[in-house]
Amino acid sequence: MNWREYITTDPTICHGKACITGTRIMVSVILDNLAAGLTVEEILQSYPALTRQAVVAAIAYAAELAGERVVPLPTWQSETMWKPCSPALYPDEIGHSRRATCAKVL
């Protein structure tokens, strides 16, 4: 699956967020729906402009992004507390560096 055939970015559409080509349906919307437990069929019913291949392309796009960027996560310390991870710099969507920090969960 070549997701590049289905996904584009344009600074004048949806603030430059990745969208399904020819629509204003953001990839993040598709992924949010999948994460919320909707089936592909339910998403296709909600967004008639989508195709099954476009949904698969959104998943492939997310998989490639997940392999490219490391997002700092808290490390496990005990059953009741998260150990804070060390702050790290990571690029945001437009290339600026942001500082990631982790909070303790008590």
C-alpha positions as CSV (number, residue, x, y, z in Angstrom):
1,M,0.0,0.0,0.0
2,N,1.5,3.3,-1.0
3,W,-0.3,5.8,1.3
4,R,1.1,8.7,-0.7
5,E,-1.4,8.0,-3.4
6,Y,-4.2,8.8,-0.9
7,I,-2.9,11.4,1.5
8,T,-1.8,14.9,0.9
9,T,-1.1,18.1,2.8
10,D,-1.9,21.6,1.7
11,P,-1.3,24.7,3.9
12,T,-4.7,26.1,2.6
13,I,-6.7,23.0,3.6
14,C,-7.3,22.0,7.2
15,H,-4.3,24.1,8.3
16,G,-1.9,21.8,6.5
17,K,-2.9,18.7,8.3
18,A,-2.7,15.4,6.4
19,C,-6.0,14.8,4.6
20,I,-7.4,12.2,2.2
21,T,-6.7,13.5,-1.2
22,G,-9.6,15.5,-2.7
23,T,-11.4,15.8,0.6
24,R,-11.1,17.7,3.9
25,I,-11.2,14.5,5.9
26,M,-8.1,14.6,8.1
27,V,-6.1,11.4,8.7
28,S,-6.4,12.1,12.4
29,V,-10.2,11.9,12.2
30,I,-10.0,8.4,10.7
31,L,-7.5,7.3,13.2
32,D,-9.5,8.8,16.1
33,N,-12.6,6.9,14.9
34,L,-10.7,3.6,14.7
35,A,-9.2,4.2,18.1
36,A,-12.7,4.8,19.5
37,G,-13.7,1.4,18.3
38,L,-15.6,2.2,15.1
39,T,-15.4,-0.3,12.3
40,V,-14.2,0.5,8.8
41,E,-17.7,0.1,7.6
42,E,-19.1,2.6,10.2
43,I,-16.4,5.1,9.2
44,L,-17.2,4.6,5.5
45,Q,-20.9,5.2,6.3
46,S,-20.1,8.4,8.2
47,Y,-17.8,9.7,5.4
48,P,-19.2,8.7,2.0
49,A,-16.2,10.3,0.2
50,L,-13.9,7.8,1.8
51,T,-12.9,4.5,0.3
52,R,-11.7,1.4,2.1
53,Q,-8.3,1.9,0.5
54,A,-8.1,5.5,2.0
55,V,-8.7,4.1,5.5
56,V,-6.0,1.5,5.0
57,A,-3.7,4.3,3.7
58,A,-4.4,6.3,6.9
59,I,-3.3,3.4,9.0
60,A,-0.2,2.9,6.8
61,Y,0.6,6.6,7.2
62,A,0.3,6.3,11.0
63,A,2.4,3.2,11.0
64,E,5.2,4.9,9.1
65,L,5.0,8.0,11.4
66,A,5.2,5.8,14.5
67,G,8.3,4.2,13.2
68,E,10.0,7.5,12.5
69,R,9.5,9.5,15.7
70,V,10.0,8.5,19.2
71,V,7.5,10.0,21.7
72,P,8.9,10.0,25.2
73,L,6.7,7.9,27.6
74,P,6.9,7.6,31.3
75,T,8.8,4.6,32.6
76,W,7.2,2.3,35.1
77,Q,8.5,2.6,38.7
78,S,5.9,0.9,40.9
79,E,2.3,-0.2,40.8
80,T,1.1,3.2,42.2
81,M,3.5,5.7,40.7
82,W,5.0,6.7,37.3
83,K,8.6,7.7,37.4
84,P,9.1,10.9,35.4
85,C,11.1,10.5,32.2
86,S,13.8,12.9,31.4
87,P,12.7,15.8,29.3
88,A,13.5,15.4,25.6
89,L,13.3,17.7,22.6
90,Y,11.2,16.6,19.6
91,P,10.1,18.4,16.5
92,D,6.4,19.5,16.3
93,E,4.4,19.5,13.1
94,I,6.1,22.5,11.7
95,G,9.7,21.7,12.7
96,H,10.0,23.7,15.9
97,S,11.5,22.0,18.9
98,R,9.2,21.3,21.8
99,R,10.1,19.9,25.2
100,A,8.3,16.8,26.3
101,T,7.9,16.1,30.0
102,C,6.2,13.3,31.9
103,A,4.1,13.8,35.0
104,K,3.8,11.5,38.0
105,V,0.6,9.6,38.5
106,L,-0.2,9.0,42.1
